[in-house]
Amino acid sequence: MKKGAFLDINEKQFKAFIKLPKDTSVVMLNLLKFKELVPETGLSGSDSYKEYMKKATPFFINAEAEILFMGKENTMLIGPIDEGLWDKILLIKYKSISDFLEMIQAEGYPSHLRKQALEDSRLIHCS
């Protein structure tokens, strides 16, 4: 893993996040950089992330999460043109912060598969 990679929740930010009104809707911006190879599985990070999404889908459905956008960067219109930052970008809307928290804390939620697939990531709460 490269220096400065982020794969775990920032505890200080998470404590502030969970103090927000639980009935507030939330959009999460996911910026993802995949590992070339996941040693545990022998799969690419991209394929491992697909496995995470497959196993996480029932949790998304239960939380009534809505994927607003899933894609990748194409053209850097503002910024350095030789800097490829993210392999995948997702915007996911949850009806409430409570739904999001219940989902990520649910028994069996495959967060380990997400982390296993990634070299670096950002998860940004947007409103």
MOPAC internal coordinates of N, CA, C and O (Angstrom, degrees):
PM7 1SCF
backbone

  N    0.0000 0     0.00 0     0.00 0    0    0    0
  C    1.4621 1     0.00 0     0.00 0    1    0    0
  C    1.5291 1   108.11 1     0.00 0    2    1    0
  O    1.2310 1   120.52 1   -44.40 1    3    2    1
  N    1.3063 1   116.61 1   135.60 1    3    2    1
  C    1.4608 1   120.37 1  -178.28 1    5    3    2
  C    1.5257 1   111.20 1   -73.25 1    6    5    3
  O    1.2310 1   121.71 1   -24.03 1    7    6    5
  N    1.3194 1   114.32 1   155.97 1    7    6    5
  C    1.4568 1   120.71 1   178.49 1    9    7    6
  C    1.5337 1   109.69 1   -62.33 1   10    9    7
  O    1.2310 1   120.78 1   -43.65 1   11   10    9
  N    1.3157 1   116.12 1   136.35 1   11   10    9
  C    1.4567 1   120.23 1   177.77 1   13   11   10
  C    1.5162 1   114.36 1    84.75 1   14   13   11
  O    1.2310 1   119.67 1  -169.16 1   15   14   13
  N    1.3279 1   118.23 1    10.84 1   15   14   13
  C    1.4580 1   120.79 1   178.09 1   17   15   14
  C    1.5321 1   109.59 1   -76.09 1   18   17   15
  O    1.2310 1   120.80 1   -29.40 1   19   18   17
  N    1.3059 1   116.07 1   150.60 1   19   18   17
  C    1.4600 1   121.73 1  -178.63 1   21   19   18
  C    1.5228 1   109.45 1  -126.20 1   22   21   19
  O    1.2310 1   121.11 1   -63.16 1   23   22   21
  N    1.3377 1   115.49 1   116.84 1   23   22   21
  C    1.4563 1   120.80 1  -179.40 1   25   23   22
  C    1.5284 1   112.59 1  -128.07 1   26   25   23
  O    1.2310 1   120.26 1   163.74 1   27   26   25
  N    1.3310 1   117.10 1   -16.26 1   27   26   25
  C    1.4635 1   121.52 1  -176.49 1   29   27   26
  C    1.5232 1   110.88 1  -112.17 1   30   29   27
  O    1.2310 1   121.02 1   -24.42 1   31   30   29
  N    1.3119 1   115.65 1   155.58 1   31   30   29
  C    1.4625 1   121.86 1   179.03 1   33   31   30
  C    1.5233 1   110.26 1   -63.91 1   34   33   31
  O    1.2310 1   120.62 1   -42.99 1   35   34   33
  N    1.3134 1   116.42 1   137.01 1   35   34   33
  C    1.4566 1   123.23 1   173.90 1   37   35   34
  C    1.5280 1   106.38 1   -78.55 1   38   37   35
  O    1.2310 1   120.52 1   -69.65 1   39   38   37
  N    1.3187 1   116.60 1   110.35 1   39   38   37
  C    1.4689 1   121.22 1  -173.38 1   41   39   38
  C    1.5309 1   113.10 1   -57.80 1   42   41   39
  O    1.2310 1   120.27 1   138.58 1   43   42   41
  N    1.3239 1   117.10 1   -41.42 1   43   42   41
  C    1.4689 1   120.47 1  -179.09 1   45   43   42
  C    1.5368 1   110.34 1   -63.42 1   46   45   43
  O    1.2310 1   120.57 1   134.69 1   47   46   45
  N    1.3232 1   116.51 1   -45.31 1   47   46   45
  C    1.4610 1   120.49 1   179.22 1   49   47   46
  C    1.5328 1   111.21 1   -67.46 1   50   49   47
  O    1.2310 1   120.64 1   142.27 1   51   50   49
  N    1.3295 1   116.38 1   -37.73 1   51   50   49
  C    1.4588 1   120.51 1   179.91 1   53   51   50
  C    1.5262 1   110.75 1   -64.64 1   54   53   51
  O    1.2310 1   120.20 1   139.44 1   55   54   53
  N    1.3302 1   117.23 1   -40.56 1   55   54   53
  C    1.4671 1   120.53 1   177.99 1   57   55   54
  C    1.5260 1   110.94 1   -61.58 1   58   57   55
  O    1.2310 1   120.06 1   141.28 1   59   58   57
  N    1.3238 1   117.49 1   -38.72 1   59   58   57
  C    1.4695 1   120.69 1   176.66 1   61   59   58
  C    1.5278 1   110.24 1   -68.46 1   62   61   59
  O    1.2310 1   120.45 1   139.61 1   63   62   61
  N    1.3256 1   116.74 1   -40.39 1   63   62   61
  C    1.4702 1   121.86 1  -179.34 1   65   63   62
  C    1.5284 1   111.50 1   -61.32 1   66   65   63
  O    1.2310 1   120.20 1   135.78 1   67   66   65
  N    1.3303 1   117.23 1   -44.22 1   67   66   65
  C    1.4662 1   119.41 1  -176.28 1   69   67   66
  C    1.5323 1   112.84 1   -73.15 1   70   69   67
  O    1.2310 1   120.19 1   171.36 1   71   70   69
  N    1.3217 1   117.24 1    -8.64 1   71   70   69
  C    1.4655 1   120.63 1   175.63 1   73   71   70
  C    1.5257 1   112.16 1   -86.30 1   74   73   71
  O    1.2310 1   120.28 1   170.45 1   75   74   73
  N    1.3266 1   117.06 1    -9.55 1   75   74   73
  C    1.4683 1   120.68 1   178.83 1   77   75   74
  C    1.5239 1   109.44 1   -69.18 1   78   77   75
  O    1.2310 1   119.88 1   -22.67 1   79   78   77
  N    1.3400 1   117.83 1   157.33 1   79   78   77
  C    1.4680 1   119.70 1   177.24 1   81   79   78
  C    1.5288 1   111.31 1   -56.03 1   82   81   79
  O    1.2310 1   120.50 1   -54.56 1   83   82   81
  N    1.3118 1   116.65 1   125.44 1   83   82   81
  C    1.4672 1   122.40 1  -172.65 1   85   83   82
  C    1.5333 1   113.69 1   -67.17 1   86   85   83
  O    1.2310 1   119.96 1   159.46 1   87   86   85
  N    1.3437 1   117.69 1   -20.54 1   87   86   85
  C    1.4569 1   119.42 1  -178.21 1   89   87   86
  C    1.5335 1   112.87 1   -90.82 1   90   89   87
  O    1.2310 1   120.20 1  -175.75 1   91   90   89
  N    1.3284 1   117.23 1     4.25 1   91   90   89
  C    1.4574 1   122.60 1   179.80 1   93   91   90
  C    1.5232 1   109.86 1   -75.86 1   94   93   91
  O    1.2310 1   120.26 1   -47.34 1   95   94   93
  N    1.3409 1   117.11 1   132.66 1   95   94   93
  C    1.4614 1   118.84 1   174.67 1   97   95   94
  C    1.5218 1   108.86 1   -70.13 1   98   97   95
  O    1.2310 1   121.23 1   -22.56 1   99   98   97
  N    1.3226 1   115.25 1   157.44 1   99   98   97
  C    1.4587 1   119.84 1  -174.63 1  101   99   98
  C    1.5286 1   109.66 1  -145.70 1  102  101   99
  O    1.2310 1   121.38 1   -37.25 1  103  102  101
  N    1.3209 1   114.96 1   142.75 1  103  102  101
  C    1.4609 1   121.57 1   171.80 1  105  103  102
  C    1.5218 1   106.70 1  -115.68 1  106  105  103
  O    1.2310 1   121.18 1   -48.79 1  107  106  105
  N    1.3150 1   115.34 1   131.21 1  107  106  105
  C    1.4550 1   121.61 1   178.82 1  109  107  106
  C    1.5243 1   109.29 1  -109.20 1  110  109  107
  O    1.2310 1   121.24 1   -55.37 1  111  110  109
  N    1.3244 1   115.24 1   124.63 1  111  110  109
  C    1.4530 1   122.61 1   174.77 1  113  111  110
  C    1.5222 1   107.39 1   -93.64 1  114  113  111
  O    1.2310 1   120.62 1   -58.54 1  115  114  113
  N    1.3182 1   116.42 1   121.46 1  115  114  113
  C    1.4611 1   123.45 1   178.78 1  117  115  114
  C    1.5206 1   108.94 1  -110.48 1  118  117  115
  O    1.2310 1   120.29 1   -59.24 1  119  118  117
  N    1.3200 1   117.04 1   120.76 1  119  118  117
  C    1.4555 1   122.73 1   174.99 1  121  119  118
  C    1.5263 1   106.11 1  -112.22 1  122  121  119
  O    1.2310 1   120.31 1   -57.06 1  123  122  121
  N    1.3207 1   117.02 1   122.94 1  123  122  121
  C    1.4549 1   120.74 1  -168.83 1  125  123  122
  C    1.5255 1   112.21 1  -127.42 1  126  125  123
  O    1.2310 1   121.15 1   -48.02 1  127  126  125
  N    1.3222 1   115.41 1   131.98 1  127  126  125
  C    1.4661 1   122.90 1   173.50 1  129  127  126
  C    1.5233 1   105.93 1  -120.65 1  130  129  127
  O    1.2310 1   120.46 1   -61.95 1  131  130  129
  N    1.3333 1   116.73 1   118.05 1  131  130  129
  C    1.4594 1   121.58 1  -175.25 1  133  131  130
  C    1.5278 1   112.46 1   -85.46 1  134  133  131
  O    1.2310 1   121.27 1   -30.11 1  135  134  133
  N    1.3160 1   115.17 1   149.89 1  135  134  133
  C    1.4618 1   121.12 1   169.94 1  137  135  134
  C    1.5308 1   107.55 1   -67.26 1  138  137  135
  O    1.2310 1   120.70 1   -29.90 1  139  138  137
  N    1.3126 1   116.27 1   150.10 1  139  138  137
  C    1.4687 1   118.78 1   173.55 1  141  139  138
  C    1.5178 1   109.64 1   -66.16 1  142  141  139
  O    1.2310 1   120.76 1   135.07 1  143  142  141
  N    1.3292 1   116.15 1   -44.93 1  143  142  141
  C    1.4604 1   122.05 1  -178.65 1  145  143  142
  C    1.5226 1   109.11 1  -139.81 1  146  145  143
  O    1.2310 1   120.53 1   -45.56 1  147  146  145
  N    1.3139 1   116.59 1   134.44 1  147  146  145
  C    1.4639 1   122.13 1   176.38 1  149  147  146
  C    1.5300 1   107.29 1   -96.71 1  150  149  147
  O    1.2310 1   120.17 1   -70.97 1  151  150  149
  N    1.3260 1   117.29 1   109.03 1  151  150  149
  C    1.4711 1   120.19 1  -175.66 1  153  151  150
  C    1.5271 1   113.65 1   -56.70 1  154  153  151
  O    1.2310 1   120.27 1   143.79 1  155  154  153
  N    1.3268 1   117.09 1   -36.21 1  155  154  153
  C    1.4662 1   121.04 1  -176.82 1  157  155  154
  C    1.5258 1   112.88 1   -64.99 1  158  157  155
  O    1.2310 1   120.56 1   151.98 1  159  158  157
  N    1.3335 1   116.54 1   -28.02 1  159  158  157
  C    1.4619 1   119.57 1  -174.34 1  161  159  158
  C    1.5278 1   113.47 1  -118.11 1  162  161  159
  O    1.2310 1   120.12 1   159.09 1  163  162  161
  N    1.3272 1   117.38 1   -20.91 1  163  162  161
  C    1.4560 1   120.70 1  -174.08 1  165  163  162
  C    1.5177 1   112.61 1    78.04 1  166  165  163
  O    1.2310 1   120.33 1  -176.77 1  167  166  165
  N    1.3317 1   116.98 1     3.23 1  167  166  165
  C    1.4583 1   122.23 1   178.83 1  169  167  166
  C    1.5193 1   110.47 1   -93.16 1  170  169  167
  O    1.2310 1   120.70 1   -17.10 1  171  170  169
  N    1.3069 1   116.27 1   162.90 1  171  170  169
  C    1.4607 1   120.08 1   171.49 1  173  171  170
  C    1.5238 1   108.22 1   -69.91 1  174  173  171
  O    1.2310 1   120.58 1   -20.28 1  175  174  173
  N    1.3243 1   116.49 1   159.72 1  175  174  173
  C    1.4588 1   120.13 1   175.54 1  177  175  174
  C    1.5159 1   111.56 1   -60.41 1  178  177  175
  O    1.2310 1   120.69 1   142.25 1  179  178  177
  N    1.3207 1   116.28 1   -37.75 1  179  178  177
  C    1.4702 1   120.67 1   178.71 1  181  179  178
  C    1.5290 1   111.02 1   -61.76 1  182  181  179
  O    1.2310 1   120.41 1   133.38 1  183  182  181
  N    1.3362 1   116.82 1   -46.62 1  183  182  181
  C    1.4661 1   120.10 1   179.00 1  185  183  182
  C    1.5261 1   111.32 1   -67.06 1  186  185  183
  O    1.2310 1   120.62 1   143.07 1  187  186  185
  N    1.3235 1   116.41 1   -36.93 1  187  186  185
  C    1.4676 1   119.63 1   177.18 1  189  187  186
  C    1.5261 1   110.82 1   -64.60 1  190  189  187
  O    1.2310 1   120.43 1   141.59 1  191  190  189
  N    1.3446 1   116.79 1   -38.41 1  191  190  189
  C    1.4594 1   120.10 1   178.68 1  193  191  190
  C    1.5298 1   110.67 1   -66.43 1  194  193  191
  O    1.2310 1   120.28 1   143.52 1  195  194  193
  N    1.3231 1   117.06 1   -36.48 1  195  194  193
  C    1.4760 1   120.60 1   175.45 1  197  195  194
  C    1.5217 1   110.11 1   -59.79 1  198  197  195
  O    1.2310 1   120.63 1   140.78 1  199  198  197
  N    1.3341 1   116.41 1   -39.22 1  199  198  197
  C    1.4676 1   120.72 1   177.24 1  201  199  198
  C    1.5238 1   110.78 1   -65.32 1  202  201  199
  O    1.2310 1   120.44 1   139.28 1  203  202  201
  N    1.3349 1   116.77 1   -40.72 1  203  202  201
  C    1.4671 1   120.72 1   175.44 1  205  203  202
  C    1.5337 1   109.92 1   -58.81 1  206  205  203
  O    1.2310 1   120.42 1   131.10 1  207  206  205
  N    1.3363 1   116.81 1   -48.90 1  207  206  205
  C    1.4760 1   120.35 1  -178.31 1  209  207  206
  C    1.5280 1   111.00 1   -60.99 1  210  209  207
  O    1.2310 1   120.51 1   140.46 1  211  210  209
  N    1.3176 1   116.63 1   -39.54 1  211  210  209
  C    1.4668 1   120.95 1   178.73 1  213  211  210
  C    1.5331 1   110.45 1   -61.22 1  214  213  211
  O    1.2310 1   121.06 1   134.72 1  215  214  213
  N    1.3329 1   115.58 1   -45.28 1  215  214  213
  C    1.4761 1   119.70 1  -178.64 1  217  215  214
  C    1.5275 1   112.47 1   -77.11 1  218  217  215
  O    1.2310 1   120.10 1   155.08 1  219  218  217
  N    1.3320 1   117.42 1   -24.92 1  219  218  217
  C    1.4683 1   120.76 1   179.43 1  221  219  218
  C    1.5224 1   112.47 1   -84.46 1  222  221  219
  O    1.2310 1   119.70 1   161.46 1  223  222  221
  N    1.3245 1   118.18 1   -18.54 1  223  222  221
  C    1.4744 1   121.46 1  -176.22 1  225  223  222
  C    1.5235 1   113.63 1   -53.30 1  226  225  223
  O    1.2310 1   118.31 1   135.52 1  227  226  225
  N    1.3293 1   120.82 1   -44.48 1  227  226  225
  C    1.4679 1   118.69 1   177.35 1  229  227  226
  C    1.5356 1   112.74 1   -59.44 1  230  229  227
  O    1.2310 1   120.27 1   146.36 1  231  230  229
  N    1.3246 1   117.09 1   -33.64 1  231  230  229
  C    1.4629 1   121.10 1   178.31 1  233  231  230
  C    1.5292 1   110.42 1   -70.38 1  234  233  231
  O    1.2310 1   120.49 1   140.44 1  235  234  233
  N    1.3464 1   116.67 1   -39.56 1  235  234  233
  C    1.4717 1   120.70 1   175.87 1  237  235  234
  C    1.5312 1   110.19 1   -62.75 1  238  237  235
  O    1.2310 1   120.88 1   136.06 1  239  238  237
  N    1.3262 1   115.92 1   -43.94 1  239  238  237
  C    1.4792 1   120.24 1   179.76 1  241  239  238
  C    1.5196 1   110.05 1   -61.97 1  242  241  239
  O    1.2310 1   120.33 1   133.86 1  243  242  241
  N    1.3277 1   116.97 1   -46.14 1  243  242  241
  C    1.4610 1   121.48 1   179.77 1  245  243  242
  C    1.5335 1   111.59 1   -60.67 1  246  245  243
  O    1.2310 1   120.48 1   144.65 1  247  246  245
  N    1.3398 1   116.68 1   -35.35 1  247  246  245
  C    1.4712 1   121.38 1   179.87 1  249  247  246
  C    1.5330 1   111.82 1   -84.64 1  250  249  247
  O    1.2310 1   120.58 1   179.51 1  251  250  249
  N    1.3400 1   116.50 1    -0.49 1  251  250  249
  C    1.4660 1   122.03 1  -176.51 1  253  251  250
  C    1.5254 1   111.32 1    55.43 1  254  253  251
  O    1.2310 1   121.10 1  -143.11 1  255  254  253
  N    1.3353 1   115.50 1    36.89 1  255  254  253
  C    1.4612 1   121.33 1   177.71 1  257  255  254
  C    1.5275 1   109.26 1   -73.72 1  258  257  255
  O    1.2310 1   121.22 1   -32.20 1  259  258  257
  N    1.3064 1   115.28 1   147.80 1  259  258  257
  C    1.4571 1   121.29 1   179.99 1  261  259  258
  C    1.5275 1   108.97 1  -124.62 1  262  261  259
  O    1.2310 1   120.92 1   -60.64 1  263  262  261
  N    1.3260 1   115.84 1   119.36 1  263  262  261
  C    1.4628 1   119.40 1   175.70 1  265  263  262
  C    1.5254 1   107.07 1   -78.14 1  266  265  263
  O    1.2310 1   121.13 1   -68.44 1  267  266  265
  N    1.3353 1   115.45 1   111.56 1  267  266  265
  C    1.4540 1   121.42 1  -178.60 1  269  267  266
  C    1.5241 1   111.49 1   -81.71 1  270  269  267
  O    1.2310 1   121.27 1   146.91 1  271  270  269
  N    1.3355 1   115.19 1   -33.09 1  271  270  269
  C    1.4559 1   120.17 1  -179.29 1  273  271  270
  C    1.5186 1   109.02 1  -157.31 1  274  273  271
  O    1.2310 1   121.12 1   -42.24 1  275  274  273
  N    1.3357 1   115.47 1   137.76 1  275  274  273
  C    1.4569 1   122.00 1   171.58 1  277  275  274
  C    1.5228 1   106.33 1  -141.10 1  278  277  275
  O    1.2310 1   120.77 1   -61.28 1  279  278  277
  N    1.3134 1   116.14 1   118.72 1  279  278  277
  C    1.4517 1   119.67 1  -179.02 1  281  279  278
  C    1.5091 1   110.47 1  -168.17 1  282  281  279
  O    1.2310 1   121.30 1    16.58 1  283  282  281
  N    1.3209 1   115.11 1  -163.42 1  283  282  281
  C    1.4540 1   120.05 1   179.65 1  285  283  282
  C    1.5164 1   108.69 1  -135.64 1  286  285  283
  O    1.2310 1   121.41 1   -19.65 1  287  286  285
  N    1.3198 1   114.90 1   160.35 1  287  286  285
  C    1.4614 1   118.64 1   178.49 1  289  287  286
  C    1.5203 1   108.62 1   -69.69 1  290  289  287
  O    1.2310 1   121.03 1   -32.95 1  291  290  289
  N    1.3186 1   115.63 1   147.05 1  291  290  289
  C    1.4584 1   120.85 1   178.87 1  293  291  290
  C    1.5162 1   111.74 1  -118.92 1  294  293  291
  O    1.2310 1   120.91 1   117.58 1  295  294  293
  N    1.3228 1   115.86 1   -62.42 1  295  294  293
  C    1.4566 1   121.40 1  -174.66 1  297  295  294
  C    1.5182 1   109.42 1  -125.84 1  298  297  295
  O    1.2310 1   120.57 1   -52.24 1  299  298  297
  N    1.3200 1   116.52 1   127.76 1  299  298  297
  C    1.4600 1   122.04 1   177.90 1  301  299  298
  C    1.5306 1   107.61 1   -84.30 1  302  301  299
  O    1.2310 1   120.22 1   -77.05 1  303  302  301
  N    1.3234 1   117.19 1   102.95 1  303  302  301
  C    1.4580 1   121.27 1  -178.99 1  305  303  302
  C    1.5259 1   111.88 1   -83.17 1  306  305  303
  O    1.2310 1   120.46 1   147.82 1  307  306  305
  N    1.3069 1   116.73 1   -32.18 1  307  306  305
  C    1.4648 1   121.56 1   173.82 1  309  307  306
  C    1.5170 1   106.19 1  -131.78 1  310  309  307
  O    1.2310 1   120.62 1   -60.25 1  311  310  309
  N    1.3027 1   116.42 1   119.75 1  311  310  309
  C    1.4535 1   120.99 1  -178.86 1  313  311  310
  C    1.5115 1   110.47 1   128.05 1  314  313  311
  O    1.2310 1   120.56 1    -3.79 1  315  314  313
  N    1.3310 1   116.53 1   176.21 1  315  314  313
  C    1.4627 1   120.40 1  -177.47 1  317  315  314
  C    1.5235 1   111.77 1   -67.83 1  318  317  315
  O    1.2310 1   120.51 1   -52.49 1  319  318  317
  N    1.3335 1   116.63 1   127.51 1  319  318  317
  C    1.4667 1   120.77 1  -174.13 1  321  319  318
  C    1.5183 1   113.45 1   -71.98 1  322  321  319
  O    1.2310 1   119.88 1   161.37 1  323  322  321
  N    1.3221 1   117.83 1   -18.63 1  323  322  321
  C    1.4587 1   120.16 1  -178.27 1  325  323  322
  C    1.5267 1   112.55 1   -98.06 1  326  325  323
  O    1.2310 1   120.38 1  -168.31 1  327  326  325
  N    1.3058 1   116.88 1    11.69 1  327  326  325
  C    1.4569 1   121.17 1  -176.18 1  329  327  326
  C    1.5224 1   110.30 1  -106.68 1  330  329  327
  O    1.2310 1   120.45 1   -80.24 1  331  330  329
  N    1.3236 1   116.74 1    99.76 1  331  330  329
  C    1.4609 1   121.07 1   174.06 1  333  331  330
  C    1.5120 1   108.63 1   -90.06 1  334  333  331
  O    1.2310 1   120.15 1   -69.60 1  335  334  333
  N    1.3014 1   117.33 1   110.40 1  335  334  333
  C    1.4560 1   120.08 1  -171.60 1  337  335  334
  C    1.5178 1   114.23 1   -92.62 1  338  337  335
  O    1.2310 1   119.80 1   131.34 1  339  338  337
  N    1.3276 1   117.98 1   -48.66 1  339  338  337
  C    1.4613 1   121.13 1  -168.69 1  341  339  338
  C    1.5205 1   110.95 1  -127.76 1  342  341  339
  O    1.2310 1   121.37 1   -38.62 1  343  342  341
  N    1.3231 1   114.98 1   141.38 1  343  342  341
  C    1.4610 1   120.72 1   177.81 1  345  343  342
  C    1.5186 1   111.86 1   -83.64 1  346  345  343
  O    1.2310 1   120.75 1   150.31 1  347  346  345
  N    1.3167 1   116.17 1   -29.69 1  347  346  345
  C    1.4654 1   120.42 1  -179.42 1  349  347  346
  C    1.5214 1   108.80 1  -148.75 1  350  349  347
  O    1.2310 1   121.54 1   -35.30 1  351  350  349
  N    1.3272 1   114.66 1   144.70 1  351  350  349
  C    1.4532 1   122.62 1   178.32 1  353  351  350
  C    1.5242 1   106.74 1  -127.09 1  354  353  351
  O    1.2310 1   120.58 1   -51.14 1  355  354  353
  N    1.3324 1   116.49 1   128.86 1  355  354  353
  C    1.4586 1   121.42 1   177.65 1  357  355  354
  C    1.5139 1   110.13 1  -127.40 1  358  357  355
  O    1.2310 1   121.01 1   -38.59 1  359  358  357
  N    1.3085 1   115.68 1   141.41 1  359  358  357
  C    1.4684 1   123.11 1   168.39 1  361  359  358
  C    1.5171 1   106.40 1  -119.03 1  362  361  359
  O    1.2310 1   120.71 1   -59.95 1  363  362  361
  N    1.3285 1   116.25 1   120.05 1  363  362  361
  C    1.4622 1   121.04 1  -178.40 1  365  363  362
  C    1.5189 1   108.81 1  -124.45 1  366  365  363
  O    1.2310 1   121.07 1   -51.78 1  367  366  365
  N    1.3285 1   115.57 1   128.22 1  367  366  365
  C    1.4665 1   121.58 1  -179.99 1  369  367  366
  C    1.5282 1   109.88 1  -102.99 1  370  369  367
  O    1.2310 1   121.91 1   -45.62 1  371  370  369
  N    1.3285 1   113.95 1   134.38 1  371  370  369
  C    1.4592 1   121.74 1   175.84 1  373  371  370
  C    1.5222 1   107.30 1  -117.66 1  374  373  371
  O    1.2310 1   120.56 1   -37.96 1  375  374  373
  N    1.3345 1   116.53 1   142.04 1  375  374  373
  C    1.4664 1   120.31 1  -179.24 1  377  375  374
  C    1.5154 1   112.11 1   -62.84 1  378  377  375
  O    1.2310 1   120.97 1   151.34 1  379  378  377
  N    1.3353 1   115.74 1   -28.66 1  379  378  377
  C    1.4635 1   118.62 1   179.65 1  381  379  378
  C    1.5275 1   110.25 1  -153.91 1  382  381  379
  O    1.2310 1   121.51 1   -23.42 1  383  382  381
  N    1.3038 1   114.72 1   156.58 1  383  382  381
  C    1.4647 1   120.59 1   173.71 1  385  383  382
  C    1.5227 1   109.24 1   -59.83 1  386  385  383
  O    1.2310 1   121.03 1   142.70 1  387  386  385
  N    1.3119 1   115.63 1   -37.30 1  387  386  385
  C    1.4588 1   120.53 1   178.77 1  389  387  386
  C    1.5318 1   111.11 1   -58.84 1  390  389  387
  O    1.2310 1   119.95 1   136.54 1  391  390  389
  N    1.3427 1   117.71 1   -43.46 1  391  390  389
  C    1.4680 1   121.19 1   178.62 1  393  391  390
  C    1.5284 1   110.75 1   -61.73 1  394  393  391
  O    1.2310 1   120.57 1   137.23 1  395  394  393
  N    1.3350 1   116.51 1   -42.77 1  395  394  393
  C    1.4618 1   120.67 1   178.86 1  397  395  394
  C    1.5293 1   110.71 1   -61.74 1  398  397  395
  O    1.2310 1   120.61 1   132.03 1  399  398  397
  N    1.3350 1   116.43 1   -47.97 1  399  398  397
  C    1.4661 1   120.77 1  -178.36 1  401  399  398
  C    1.5294 1   111.65 1   -63.05 1  402  401  399
  O    1.2310 1   120.52 1   137.36 1  403  402  401
  N    1.3255 1   116.61 1   -42.64 1  403  402  401
  C    1.4673 1   119.80 1   178.39 1  405  403  402
  C    1.5235 1   110.65 1   -61.54 1  406  405  403
  O    1.2310 1   120.89 1   140.66 1  407  406  405
  N    1.3377 1   115.90 1   -39.34 1  407  406  405
  C    1.4536 1   120.00 1  -178.73 1  409  407  406
  C    1.5244 1   111.43 1   -63.65 1  410  409  407
  O    1.2310 1   120.31 1   128.52 1  411  410  409
  N    1.3373 1   117.02 1   -51.48 1  411  410  409
  C    1.4714 1   118.90 1  -174.69 1  413  411  410
  C    1.5260 1   112.42 1   -71.89 1  414  413  411
  O    1.2310 1   120.27 1   163.20 1  415  414  413
  N    1.3410 1   117.09 1   -16.80 1  415  414  413
  C    1.4596 1   120.62 1   179.78 1  417  415  414
  C    1.5271 1   112.57 1  -101.92 1  418  417  415
  O    1.2310 1   120.61 1  -179.60 1  419  418  417
  N    1.3347 1   116.44 1     0.40 1  419  418  417
  C    1.4654 1   120.50 1  -177.77 1  421  419  418
  C    1.5260 1   110.92 1   -68.23 1  422  421  419
  O    1.2310 1   121.43 1   -36.77 1  423  422  421
  N    1.3208 1   114.87 1   143.23 1  423  422  421
  C    1.4651 1   119.98 1   176.83 1  425  423  422
  C    1.5222 1   109.17 1   -59.95 1  426  425  423
  O    1.2310 1   121.08 1   -49.27 1  427  426  425
  N    1.3040 1   115.53 1   130.73 1  427  426  425
  C    1.4591 1   120.56 1   178.08 1  429  427  426
  C    1.5169 1   115.33 1    90.03 1  430  429  427
  O    1.2310 1   120.05 1   174.49 1  431  430  429
  N    1.3479 1   117.50 1    -5.51 1  431  430  429
  C    1.4659 1   118.93 1   178.63 1  433  431  430
  C    1.5298 1   108.45 1   -61.46 1  434  433  431
  O    1.2310 1   119.79 1   -52.28 1  435  434  433
  N    1.3441 1   118.00 1   127.72 1  435  434  433
  C    1.4684 1   121.23 1  -169.31 1  437  435  434
  C    1.5349 1   115.22 1   -84.92 1  438  437  435
  O    1.2310 1   120.04 1  -130.85 1  439  438  437
  N    1.3157 1   117.53 1    49.15 1  439  438  437
  C    1.4660 1   120.70 1  -178.57 1  441  439  438
  C    1.5349 1   111.72 1   -60.05 1  442  441  439
  O    1.2310 1   120.55 1   150.68 1  443  442  441
  N    1.3240 1   116.56 1   -29.32 1  443  442  441
  C    1.4679 1   119.89 1   179.13 1  445  443  442
  C    1.5287 1   111.79 1   -63.25 1  446  445  443
  O    1.2310 1   120.26 1   147.97 1  447  446  445
  N    1.3328 1   117.11 1   -32.03 1  447  446  445
  C    1.4639 1   120.47 1   178.71 1  449  447  446
  C    1.5294 1   110.96 1   -71.00 1  450  449  447
  O    1.2310 1   120.86 1   143.15 1  451  450  449
  N    1.3197 1   115.95 1   -36.85 1  451  450  449
  C    1.4678 1   120.43 1   176.87 1  453  451  450
  C    1.5219 1   109.36 1   -61.76 1  454  453  451
  O    1.2310 1   121.12 1   127.75 1  455  454  453
  N    1.3117 1   115.46 1   -52.25 1  455  454  453
  C    1.4638 1   120.96 1  -177.91 1  457  455  454
  C    1.5290 1   111.17 1   -61.81 1  458  457  455
  O    1.2310 1   120.49 1   140.04 1  459  458  457
  N    1.3063 1   116.66 1   -39.96 1  459  458  457
  C    1.4654 1   122.20 1  -179.27 1  461  459  458
  C    1.5289 1   112.03 1   -61.29 1  462  461  459
  O    1.2310 1   120.10 1   146.43 1  463  462  461
  N    1.3250 1   117.42 1   -33.57 1  463  462  461
  C    1.4685 1   122.57 1  -175.84 1  465  463  462
  C    1.5193 1   113.60 1   -81.03 1  466  465  463
  O    1.2310 1   120.30 1   161.06 1  467  466  465
  N    1.3419 1   117.04 1   -18.94 1  467  466  465
  C    1.4586 1   120.80 1  -167.73 1  469  467  466
  C    1.5198 1   114.45 1  -102.65 1  470  469  467
  O    1.2310 1   121.81 1   -38.28 1  471  470  469
  N    1.3212 1   114.14 1   141.72 1  471  470  469
  C    1.4570 1   122.15 1   169.94 1  473  471  470
  C    1.5228 1   109.70 1   -89.36 1  474  473  471
  O    1.2310 1   120.82 1   144.51 1  475  474  473
  N    1.3440 1   116.04 1   -35.49 1  475  474  473
  C    1.4640 1   122.05 1  -178.46 1  477  475  474
  C    1.5203 1   107.78 1  -158.07 1  478  477  475
  O    1.2310 1   120.21 1   -23.24 1  479  478  477
  N    1.3245 1   117.21 1   156.76 1  479  478  477
  C    1.4620 1   119.86 1   179.11 1  481  479  478
  C    1.5212 1   110.14 1  -162.25 1  482  481  479
  O    1.2310 1   121.66 1   -15.28 1  483  482  481
  N    1.3144 1   114.43 1   164.72 1  483  482  481
  C    1.4531 1   122.77 1   168.88 1  485  483  482
  C    1.5316 1   105.97 1  -136.86 1  486  485  483
  O    1.2310 1   120.85 1   -39.79 1  487  486  485
  N    1.3124 1   115.99 1   140.21 1  487  486  485
  C    1.4547 1   122.74 1   172.29 1  489  487  486
  C    1.5130 1   105.89 1  -126.20 1  490  489  487
  O    1.2310 1   121.21 1   -67.56 1  491  490  489
  N    1.3212 1   115.29 1   112.44 1  491  490  489
  C    1.4668 1   120.35 1  -170.85 1  493  491  490
  C    1.5304 1   109.34 1  -119.46 1  494  493  491
  O    1.2310 1   121.16 1   -58.45 1  495  494  493
  N    1.3294 1   115.38 1   121.55 1  495  494  493
  C    1.4619 1   122.47 1   174.70 1  497  495  494
  C    1.5225 1   108.05 1   -74.54 1  498  497  495
  O    1.2310 1   120.70 1   -55.97 1  499  498  497
  N    1.3150 1   116.27 1   124.03 1  499  498  497
  C    1.4734 1   121.40 1  -178.40 1  501  499  498
  C    1.5231 1   109.11 1  -120.29 1  502  501  499
  O    1.2310 1   121.68 1   -30.61 1  503  502  501
  N    1.3267 1   114.40 1   149.39 1  503  502  501
  C    1.4721 1   118.42 1   174.90 1  505  503  502
  C    1.5118 1   108.97 1  -141.89 1  506  505  503
  O    1.2310 1   120.10 1   180.00 1  507  506  505

